[in-house]
């Protein structure tokens, strides 16, 4: 999931997020495929974490004694 910050001046209800109310300066997660639909509205949303940017940690290989 990507993350965006709402930069509007008053709370908004976002139907796409299940009718959730988003407050000014609040960061929310949005589906990766909808990220551009938010950040293209430059007076309302700004990018925080682009799609696919989530850090994934790999499991460390376990040492085996022979």
N, CA, C and O atoms as a Maestro MAE file, in Angstrom:
{
 s_m_m2io_version
 :::
 2.0.0
}

f_m_ct {
 s_m_title
 :::
 protein
 m_atom[264] {
  # First column is atom index #
  i_m_mmod_type
  r_m_x_coord
  r_m_y_coord
  r_m_z_coord
  i_m_residue_number
  s_m_chain_name
  s_m_pdb_residue_name
  s_m_pdb_atom_name
  i_m_atomic_number
  :::
  1 25 0.838 -1.179 0.000 1 A "UNK " " N  " 7
  2 3 0.000 0.000 0.000 1 A "UNK " " CA " 6
  3 2 0.887 1.248 0.000 1 A "UNK " " C  " 6
  4 15 1.928 1.301 0.655 1 A "UNK " " O  " 8
  5 25 0.443 2.225 -0.743 2 A "UNK " " N  " 7
  6 3 1.125 3.516 -0.794 2 A "UNK " " CA " 6
  7 2 0.556 4.412 0.306 2 A "UNK " " C  " 6
  8 15 -0.487 4.111 0.885 2 A "UNK " " O  " 8
  9 25 1.251 5.514 0.588 3 A "UNK " " N  " 7
  10 3 0.765 6.436 1.611 3 A "UNK " " CA " 6
  11 2 0.770 7.857 1.075 3 A "UNK " " C  " 6
  12 15 1.685 8.272 0.364 3 A "UNK " " O  " 8
  13 25 -0.278 8.592 1.433 4 A "UNK " " N  " 7
  14 3 -0.425 9.990 1.025 4 A "UNK " " CA " 6
  15 2 -0.833 10.822 2.234 4 A "UNK " " C  " 6
  16 15 -1.394 10.302 3.198 4 A "UNK " " O  " 8
  17 25 -0.545 12.125 2.170 5 A "UNK " " N  " 7
  18 3 -0.933 13.054 3.239 5 A "UNK " " CA " 6
  19 2 -1.998 13.989 2.700 5 A "UNK " " C  " 6
  20 15 -1.855 14.547 1.612 5 A "UNK " " O  " 8
  21 25 -3.069 14.159 3.466 6 A "UNK " " N  " 7
  22 3 -4.123 15.096 3.095 6 A "UNK " " CA " 6
  23 2 -3.693 16.487 3.527 6 A "UNK " " C  " 6
  24 15 -3.434 16.718 4.708 6 A "UNK " " O  " 8
  25 25 -3.614 17.420 2.577 7 A "UNK " " N  " 7
  26 3 -3.146 18.772 2.891 7 A "UNK " " CA " 6
  27 2 -4.258 19.811 2.755 7 A "UNK " " C  " 6
  28 15 -3.987 21.012 2.739 7 A "UNK " " O  " 8
  29 25 -5.507 19.355 2.657 8 A "UNK " " N  " 7
  30 3 -6.628 20.283 2.614 8 A "UNK " " CA " 6
  31 2 -6.795 20.972 3.963 8 A "UNK " " C  " 6
  32 15 -6.150 20.599 4.943 8 A "UNK " " O  " 8
  33 25 -7.657 21.971 4.009 9 A "UNK " " N  " 7
  34 3 -7.820 22.756 5.233 9 A "UNK " " CA " 6
  35 2 -8.939 22.262 6.149 9 A "UNK " " C  " 6
  36 15 -8.997 22.645 7.318 9 A "UNK " " O  " 8
  37 25 -9.828 21.413 5.626 10 A "UNK " " N  " 7
  38 3 -10.936 20.878 6.426 10 A "UNK " " CA " 6
  39 2 -11.035 19.379 6.227 10 A "UNK " " C  " 6
  40 15 -10.649 18.875 5.172 10 A "UNK " " O  " 8
  41 25 -11.547 18.644 7.223 11 A "UNK " " N  " 7
  42 3 -11.690 17.192 7.085 11 A "UNK " " CA " 6
  43 2 -12.545 16.828 5.872 11 A "UNK " " C  " 6
  44 15 -13.466 17.559 5.507 11 A "UNK " " O  " 8
  45 25 -12.229 15.691 5.256 12 A "UNK " " N  " 7
  46 3 -13.013 15.190 4.132 12 A "UNK " " CA " 6
  47 2 -13.365 13.733 4.390 12 A "UNK " " C  " 6
  48 15 -12.638 13.017 5.079 12 A "UNK " " O  " 8
  49 25 -14.489 13.307 3.827 13 A "UNK " " N  " 7
  50 3 -14.870 11.908 3.860 13 A "UNK " " CA " 6
  51 2 -14.463 11.301 2.530 13 A "UNK " " C  " 6
  52 15 -14.821 11.821 1.473 13 A "UNK " " O  " 8
  53 25 -13.722 10.211 2.575 14 A "UNK " " N  " 7
  54 3 -13.214 9.574 1.363 14 A "UNK " " CA " 6
  55 2 -13.940 8.245 1.163 14 A "UNK " " C  " 6
  56 15 -13.616 7.257 1.822 14 A "UNK " " O  " 8
  57 25 -14.922 8.214 0.256 15 A "UNK " " N  " 7
  58 3 -15.696 6.993 0.028 15 A "UNK " " CA " 6
  59 2 -14.820 5.787 -0.327 15 A "UNK " " C  " 6
  60 15 -15.090 4.667 0.105 15 A "UNK " " O  " 8
  61 25 -13.782 6.023 -1.108 16 A "UNK " " N  " 7
  62 3 -12.910 4.935 -1.535 16 A "UNK " " CA " 6
  63 2 -12.201 4.264 -0.359 16 A "UNK " " C  " 6
  64 15 -11.776 3.113 -0.464 16 A "UNK " " O  " 8
  65 25 -12.075 4.969 0.741 17 A "UNK " " N  " 7
  66 3 -11.443 4.408 1.937 17 A "UNK " " CA " 6
  67 2 -12.490 3.942 2.941 17 A "UNK " " C  " 6
  68 15 -12.267 3.983 4.151 17 A "UNK " " O  " 8
  69 25 -13.623 3.502 2.430 18 A "UNK " " N  " 7
  70 3 -14.689 2.986 3.281 18 A "UNK " " CA " 6
  71 2 -15.463 4.071 4.005 18 A "UNK " " C  " 6
  72 15 -16.021 3.829 5.075 18 A "UNK " " O  " 8
  73 25 -15.502 5.280 3.423 19 A "UNK " " N  " 7
  74 3 -16.222 6.379 4.044 19 A "UNK " " CA " 6
  75 2 -15.476 7.010 5.208 19 A "UNK " " C  " 6
  76 15 -16.057 7.728 6.022 19 A "UNK " " O  " 8
  77 25 -14.211 6.736 5.272 20 A "UNK " " N  " 7
  78 3 -13.375 7.237 6.373 20 A "UNK " " CA " 6
  79 2 -13.216 8.754 6.285 20 A "UNK " " C  " 6
  80 15 -13.049 9.310 5.200 20 A "UNK " " O  " 8
  81 25 -13.270 9.414 7.442 21 A "UNK " " N  " 7
  82 3 -13.014 10.846 7.495 21 A "UNK " " CA " 6
  83 2 -11.512 11.055 7.686 21 A "UNK " " C  " 6
  84 15 -10.900 10.474 8.582 21 A "UNK " " O  " 8
  85 25 -10.933 11.894 6.829 22 A "UNK " " N  " 7
  86 3 -9.502 12.175 6.870 22 A "UNK " " CA " 6
  87 2 -9.308 13.625 7.309 22 A "UNK " " C  " 6
  88 15 -9.915 14.541 6.755 22 A "UNK " " O  " 8
  89 25 -8.458 13.815 8.304 23 A "UNK " " N  " 7
  90 3 -8.202 15.134 8.878 23 A "UNK " " CA " 6
  91 2 -7.044 15.825 8.152 23 A "UNK " " C  " 6
  92 15 -6.195 15.153 7.566 23 A "UNK " " O  " 8
  93 25 -7.003 17.160 8.187 24 A "UNK " " N  " 7
  94 3 -5.860 17.872 7.609 24 A "UNK " " CA " 6
  95 2 -4.537 17.376 8.209 24 A "UNK " " C  " 6
  96 15 -4.431 17.163 9.417 24 A "UNK " " O  " 8
  97 25 -3.554 17.200 7.360 25 A "UNK " " N  " 7
  98 3 -2.204 16.740 7.704 25 A "UNK " " CA " 6
  99 2 -2.157 15.274 8.123 25 A "UNK " " C  " 6
  100 15 -1.144 14.824 8.657 25 A "UNK " " O  " 8
  101 25 -3.219 14.530 7.895 26 A "UNK " " N  " 7
  102 3 -3.237 13.108 8.238 26 A "UNK " " CA " 6
  103 2 -2.669 12.289 7.086 26 A "UNK " " C  " 6
  104 15 -2.935 12.575 5.919 26 A "UNK " " O  " 8
  105 25 -1.887 11.270 7.423 27 A "UNK " " N  " 7
  106 3 -1.334 10.340 6.435 27 A "UNK " " CA " 6
  107 2 -2.207 9.096 6.417 27 A "UNK " " C  " 6
  108 15 -2.527 8.539 7.467 27 A "UNK " " O  " 8
  109 25 -2.591 8.664 5.221 28 A "UNK " " N  " 7
  110 3 -3.421 7.471 5.067 28 A "UNK " " CA " 6
  111 2 -2.804 6.542 4.028 28 A "UNK " " C  " 6
  112 15 -2.068 6.977 3.142 28 A "UNK " " O  " 8
  113 25 -3.115 5.265 4.153 29 A "UNK " " N  " 7
  114 3 -2.694 4.281 3.161 29 A "UNK " " CA " 6
  115 2 -3.765 4.187 2.087 29 A "UNK " " C  " 6
  116 15 -4.962 4.173 2.375 29 A "UNK " " O  " 8
  117 25 -3.306 4.124 0.840 30 A "UNK " " N  " 7
  118 3 -4.212 3.979 -0.302 30 A "UNK " " CA " 6
  119 2 -3.707 2.825 -1.163 30 A "UNK " " C  " 6
  120 15 -2.513 2.526 -1.157 30 A "UNK " " O  " 8
  121 25 -4.603 2.176 -1.901 31 A "UNK " " N  " 7
  122 3 -4.140 1.095 -2.774 31 A "UNK " " CA " 6
  123 2 -3.098 1.603 -3.777 31 A "UNK " " C  " 6
  124 15 -3.217 2.707 -4.308 31 A "UNK " " O  " 8
  125 25 -2.081 0.782 -4.022 32 A "UNK " " N  " 7
  126 3 -1.016 1.172 -4.944 32 A "UNK " " CA " 6
  127 2 -1.563 1.644 -6.294 32 A "UNK " " C  " 6
  128 15 -1.081 2.628 -6.854 32 A "UNK " " O  " 8
  129 25 -2.560 0.943 -6.807 33 A "UNK " " N  " 7
  130 3 -3.078 1.293 -8.130 33 A "UNK " " CA " 6
  131 2 -3.912 2.576 -8.132 33 A "UNK " " C  " 6
  132 15 -4.310 3.038 -9.202 33 A "UNK " " O  " 8
  133 25 -4.181 3.153 -6.983 34 A "UNK " " N  " 7
  134 3 -4.947 4.404 -6.893 34 A "UNK " " CA " 6
  135 2 -4.074 5.589 -6.460 34 A "UNK " " C  " 6
  136 15 -4.568 6.713 -6.369 34 A "UNK " " O  " 8
  137 25 -2.811 5.356 -6.197 35 A "UNK " " N  " 7
  138 3 -1.882 6.382 -5.725 35 A "UNK " " CA " 6
  139 2 -1.902 7.622 -6.631 35 A "UNK " " C  " 6
  140 15 -2.030 8.744 -6.141 35 A "UNK " " O  " 8
  141 25 -1.778 7.424 -7.935 36 A "UNK " " N  " 7
  142 3 -1.745 8.561 -8.873 36 A "UNK " " CA " 6
  143 2 -3.039 9.371 -8.831 36 A "UNK " " C  " 6
  144 15 -3.018 10.582 -9.054 36 A "UNK " " O  " 8
  145 25 -4.151 8.721 -8.550 37 A "UNK " " N  " 7
  146 3 -5.433 9.414 -8.465 37 A "UNK " " CA " 6
  147 2 -5.492 10.395 -7.302 37 A "UNK " " C  " 6
  148 15 -6.270 11.348 -7.327 37 A "UNK " " O  " 8
  149 25 -4.684 10.166 -6.304 38 A "UNK " " N  " 7
  150 3 -4.612 11.085 -5.166 38 A "UNK " " CA " 6
  151 2 -3.584 12.186 -5.429 38 A "UNK " " C  " 6
  152 15 -3.906 13.371 -5.342 38 A "UNK " " O  " 8
  153 25 -2.357 11.800 -5.746 39 A "UNK " " N  " 7
  154 3 -1.285 12.793 -5.842 39 A "UNK " " CA " 6
  155 2 -1.417 13.720 -7.042 39 A "UNK " " C  " 6
  156 15 -0.735 14.744 -7.099 39 A "UNK " " O  " 8
  157 25 -2.282 13.387 -8.009 40 A "UNK " " N  " 7
  158 3 -2.506 14.326 -9.115 40 A "UNK " " CA " 6
  159 2 -3.344 15.520 -8.635 40 A "UNK " " C  " 6
  160 15 -3.407 16.547 -9.311 40 A "UNK " " O  " 8
  161 25 -3.981 15.385 -7.478 41 A "UNK " " N  " 7
  162 3 -4.742 16.482 -6.863 41 A "UNK " " CA " 6
  163 2 -3.799 17.234 -5.923 41 A "UNK " " C  " 6
  164 15 -3.888 17.110 -4.702 41 A "UNK " " O  " 8
  165 25 -2.904 18.007 -6.512 42 A "UNK " " N  " 7
  166 3 -1.792 18.605 -5.765 42 A "UNK " " CA " 6
  167 2 -2.193 19.618 -4.700 42 A "UNK " " C  " 6
  168 15 -1.382 19.950 -3.835 42 A "UNK " " O  " 8
  169 25 -3.425 20.114 -4.743 43 A "UNK " " N  " 7
  170 3 -3.861 21.046 -3.701 43 A "UNK " " CA " 6
  171 2 -4.516 20.318 -2.527 43 A "UNK " " C  " 6
  172 15 -4.867 20.943 -1.526 43 A "UNK " " O  " 8
  173 25 -4.681 18.995 -2.648 44 A "UNK " " N  " 7
  174 3 -5.338 18.222 -1.590 44 A "UNK " " CA " 6
  175 2 -4.470 17.107 -1.004 44 A "UNK " " C  " 6
  176 15 -4.584 16.788 0.179 44 A "UNK " " O  " 8
  177 25 -3.608 16.519 -1.825 45 A "UNK " " N  " 7
  178 3 -2.836 15.361 -1.386 45 A "UNK " " CA " 6
  179 2 -1.377 15.510 -1.792 45 A "UNK " " C  " 6
  180 15 -1.071 16.113 -2.821 45 A "UNK " " O  " 8
  181 25 -0.472 14.954 -0.974 46 A "UNK " " N  " 7
  182 3 0.925 14.902 -1.353 46 A "UNK " " CA " 6
  183 2 1.457 13.501 -1.059 46 A "UNK " " C  " 6
  184 15 1.028 12.855 -0.104 46 A "UNK " " O  " 8
  185 25 2.382 13.044 -1.876 47 A "UNK " " N  " 7
  186 3 2.918 11.693 -1.682 47 A "UNK " " CA " 6
  187 2 3.755 11.595 -0.411 47 A "UNK " " C  " 6
  188 15 4.457 12.537 -0.043 47 A "UNK " " O  " 8
  189 25 3.674 10.464 0.241 48 A "UNK " " N  " 7
  190 3 4.496 10.175 1.408 48 A "UNK " " CA " 6
  191 2 5.357 8.947 1.101 48 A "UNK " " C  " 6
  192 15 6.570 8.953 1.311 48 A "UNK " " O  " 8
  193 25 4.702 7.892 0.598 49 A "UNK " " N  " 7
  194 3 5.409 6.662 0.243 49 A "UNK " " CA " 6
  195 2 4.800 6.127 -1.038 49 A "UNK " " C  " 6
  196 15 3.619 5.780 -1.077 49 A "UNK " " O  " 8
  197 25 5.604 6.063 -2.080 50 A "UNK " " N  " 7
  198 3 5.116 5.632 -3.385 50 A "UNK " " CA " 6
  199 2 4.824 4.136 -3.402 50 A "UNK " " C  " 6
  200 15 5.317 3.393 -2.553 50 A "UNK " " O  " 8
  201 25 4.022 3.693 -4.372 51 A "UNK " " N  " 7
  202 3 3.726 2.255 -4.467 51 A "UNK " " CA " 6
  203 2 5.001 1.428 -4.571 51 A "UNK " " C  " 6
  204 15 5.939 1.802 -5.275 51 A "UNK " " O  " 8
  205 25 5.028 0.327 -3.881 52 A "UNK " " N  " 7
  206 3 6.169 -0.571 -3.933 52 A "UNK " " CA " 6
  207 2 7.365 -0.112 -3.130 52 A "UNK " " C  " 6
  208 15 8.400 -0.778 -3.141 52 A "UNK " " O  " 8
  209 25 7.256 1.010 -2.430 53 A "UNK " " N  " 7
  210 3 8.395 1.541 -1.686 53 A "UNK " " CA " 6
  211 2 8.490 0.969 -0.280 53 A "UNK " " C  " 6
  212 15 9.456 1.243 0.432 53 A "UNK " " O  " 8
  213 25 7.517 0.188 0.127 54 A "UNK " " N  " 7
  214 3 7.538 -0.372 1.481 54 A "UNK " " CA " 6
  215 2 8.774 -1.239 1.645 54 A "UNK " " C  " 6
  216 15 9.101 -2.053 0.782 54 A "UNK " " O  " 8
  217 25 9.433 -1.054 2.736 55 A "UNK " " N  " 7
  218 3 10.645 -1.812 3.010 55 A "UNK " " CA " 6
  219 2 10.274 -3.236 3.409 55 A "UNK " " C  " 6
  220 15 9.422 -3.457 4.269 55 A "UNK " " O  " 8
  221 25 10.918 -4.169 2.781 56 A "UNK " " N  " 7
  222 3 10.686 -5.569 3.115 56 A "UNK " " CA " 6
  223 2 11.978 -6.126 3.677 56 A "UNK " " C  " 6
  224 15 13.056 -5.918 3.121 56 A "UNK " " O  " 8
  225 25 11.857 -6.824 4.769 57 A "UNK " " N  " 7
  226 3 13.053 -7.396 5.366 57 A "UNK " " CA " 6
  227 2 13.123 -8.868 5.011 57 A "UNK " " C  " 6
  228 15 12.138 -9.596 5.135 57 A "UNK " " O  " 8
  229 25 14.261 -9.286 4.582 58 A "UNK " " N  " 7
  230 3 14.467 -10.687 4.231 58 A "UNK " " CA " 6
  231 2 14.858 -11.456 5.489 58 A "UNK " " C  " 6
  232 15 15.527 -10.933 6.380 58 A "UNK " " O  " 8
  233 25 14.431 -12.681 5.530 59 A "UNK " " N  " 7
  234 3 14.807 -13.521 6.657 59 A "UNK " " CA " 6
  235 2 16.291 -13.846 6.558 59 A "UNK " " C  " 6
  236 15 16.816 -14.104 5.474 59 A "UNK " " O  " 8
  237 25 16.949 -13.829 7.693 60 A "UNK " " N  " 7
  238 3 18.371 -14.172 7.710 60 A "UNK " " CA " 6
  239 2 18.516 -15.670 7.567 60 A "UNK " " C  " 6
  240 15 17.759 -16.428 8.174 60 A "UNK " " O  " 8
  241 25 19.468 -16.104 6.779 61 A "UNK " " N  " 7
  242 3 19.664 -17.555 6.661 61 A "UNK " " CA " 6
  243 2 20.121 -18.137 8.007 61 A "UNK " " C  " 6
  244 15 20.938 -17.543 8.711 61 A "UNK " " O  " 8
  245 25 19.589 -19.283 8.337 62 A "UNK " " N  " 7
  246 3 19.957 -19.917 9.592 62 A "UNK " " CA " 6
  247 2 21.243 -20.696 9.412 62 A "UNK " " C  " 6
  248 15 21.470 -21.332 8.383 62 A "UNK " " O  " 8
  249 25 22.075 -20.632 10.432 63 A "UNK " " N  " 7
  250 3 23.327 -21.388 10.387 63 A "UNK " " CA " 6
  251 2 23.033 -22.826 10.787 63 A "UNK " " C  " 6
  252 15 22.310 -23.100 11.745 63 A "UNK " " O  " 8
  253 25 23.608 -23.710 10.035 64 A "UNK " " N  " 7
  254 3 23.468 -25.116 10.391 64 A "UNK " " CA " 6
  255 2 24.856 -25.668 10.703 64 A "UNK " " C  " 6
  256 15 25.832 -25.371 10.014 64 A "UNK " " O  " 8
  257 25 24.917 -26.457 11.729 65 A "UNK " " N  " 7
  258 3 26.196 -27.055 12.089 65 A "UNK " " CA " 6
  259 2 26.260 -28.431 11.481 65 A "UNK " " C  " 6
  260 15 25.317 -29.216 11.579 65 A "UNK " " O  " 8
  261 25 27.383 -28.719 10.850 66 A "UNK " " N  " 7
  262 3 27.529 -30.010 10.198 66 A "UNK " " CA " 6
  263 2 28.307 -30.985 11.014 66 A "UNK " " C  " 6
  264 15 28.511 -32.122 10.590 66 A "UNK " " O  " 8
  :::
 }
 m_bond[263] {
  # First column is bond index #
  i_m_from
  i_m_to
  i_m_order
  :::
  1 1 2 1
  2 2 3 1
  3 3 4 2
  4 3 5 1
  5 5 6 1
  6 6 7 1
  7 7 8 2
  8 7 9 1
  9 9 10 1
  10 10 11 1
  11 11 12 2
  12 11 13 1
  13 13 14 1
  14 14 15 1
  15 15 16 2
  16 15 17 1
  17 17 18 1
  18 18 19 1
  19 19 20 2
  20 19 21 1
  21 21 22 1
  22 22 23 1
  23 23 24 2
  24 23 25 1
  25 25 26 1
  26 26 27 1
  27 27 28 2
  28 27 29 1
  29 29 30 1
  30 30 31 1
  31 31 32 2
  32 31 33 1
  33 33 34 1
  34 34 35 1
  35 35 36 2
  36 35 37 1
  37 37 38 1
  38 38 39 1
  39 39 40 2
  40 39 41 1
  41 41 42 1
  42 42 43 1
  43 43 44 2
  44 43 45 1
  45 45 46 1
  46 46 47 1
  47 47 48 2
  48 47 49 1
  49 49 50 1
  50 50 51 1
  51 51 52 2
  52 51 53 1
  53 53 54 1
  54 54 55 1
  55 55 56 2
  56 55 57 1
  57 57 58 1
  58 58 59 1
  59 59 60 2
  60 59 61 1
  61 61 62 1
  62 62 63 1
  63 63 64 2
  64 63 65 1
  65 65 66 1
  66 66 67 1
  67 67 68 2
  68 67 69 1
  69 69 70 1
  70 70 71 1
  71 71 72 2
  72 71 73 1
  73 73 74 1
  74 74 75 1
  75 75 76 2
  76 75 77 1
  77 77 78 1
  78 78 79 1
  79 79 80 2
  80 79 81 1
  81 81 82 1
  82 82 83 1
  83 83 84 2
  84 83 85 1
  85 85 86 1
  86 86 87 1
  87 87 88 2
  88 87 89 1
  89 89 90 1
  90 90 91 1
  91 91 92 2
  92 91 93 1
  93 93 94 1
  94 94 95 1
  95 95 96 2
  96 95 97 1
  97 97 98 1
  98 98 99 1
  99 99 100 2
  100 99 101 1
  101 101 102 1
  102 102 103 1
  103 103 104 2
  104 103 105 1
  105 105 106 1
  106 106 107 1
  107 107 108 2
  108 107 109 1
  109 109 110 1
  110 110 111 1
  111 111 112 2
  112 111 113 1
  113 113 114 1
  114 114 115 1
  115 115 116 2
  116 115 117 1
  117 117 118 1
  118 118 119 1
  119 119 120 2
  120 119 121 1
  121 121 122 1
  122 122 123 1
  123 123 124 2
  124 123 125 1
  125 125 126 1
  126 126 127 1
  127 127 128 2
  128 127 129 1
  129 129 130 1
  130 130 131 1
  131 131 132 2
  132 131 133 1
  133 133 134 1
  134 134 135 1
  135 135 136 2
  136 135 137 1
  137 137 138 1
  138 138 139 1
  139 139 140 2
  140 139 141 1
  141 141 142 1
  142 142 143 1
  143 143 144 2
  144 143 145 1
  145 145 146 1
  146 146 147 1
  147 147 148 2
  148 147 149 1
  149 149 150 1
  150 150 151 1
  151 151 152 2
  152 151 153 1
  153 153 154 1
  154 154 155 1
  155 155 156 2
  156 155 157 1
  157 157 158 1
  158 158 159 1
  159 159 160 2
  160 159 161 1
  161 161 162 1
  162 162 163 1
  163 163 164 2
  164 163 165 1
  165 165 166 1
  166 166 167 1
  167 167 168 2
  168 167 169 1
  169 169 170 1
  170 170 171 1
  171 171 172 2
  172 171 173 1
  173 173 174 1
  174 174 175 1
  175 175 176 2
  176 175 177 1
  177 177 178 1
  178 178 179 1
  179 179 180 2
  180 179 181 1
  181 181 182 1
  182 182 183 1
  183 183 184 2
  184 183 185 1
  185 185 186 1
  186 186 187 1
  187 187 188 2
  188 187 189 1
  189 189 190 1
  190 190 191 1
  191 191 192 2
  192 191 193 1
  193 193 194 1
  194 194 195 1
  195 195 196 2
  196 195 197 1
  197 197 198 1
  198 198 199 1
  199 199 200 2
  200 199 201 1
  201 201 202 1
  202 202 203 1
  203 203 204 2
  204 203 205 1
  205 205 206 1
  206 206 207 1
  207 207 208 2
  208 207 209 1
  209 209 210 1
  210 210 211 1
  211 211 212 2
  212 211 213 1
  213 213 214 1
  214 214 215 1
  215 215 216 2
  216 215 217 1
  217 217 218 1
  218 218 219 1
  219 219 220 2
  220 219 221 1
  221 221 222 1
  222 222 223 1
  223 223 224 2
  224 223 225 1
  225 225 226 1
  226 226 227 1
  227 227 228 2
  228 227 229 1
  229 229 230 1
  230 230 231 1
  231 231 232 2
  232 231 233 1
  233 233 234 1
  234 234 235 1
  235 235 236 2
  236 235 237 1
  237 237 238 1
  238 238 239 1
  239 239 240 2
  240 239 241 1
  241 241 242 1
  242 242 243 1
  243 243 244 2
  244 243 245 1
  245 245 246 1
  246 246 247 1
  247 247 248 2
  248 247 249 1
  249 249 250 1
  250 250 251 1
  251 251 252 2
  252 251 253 1
  253 253 254 1
  254 254 255 1
  255 255 256 2
  256 255 257 1
  257 257 258 1
  258 258 259 1
  259 259 260 2
  260 259 261 1
  261 261 262 1
  262 262 263 1
  263 263 264 2
  :::
 }
}
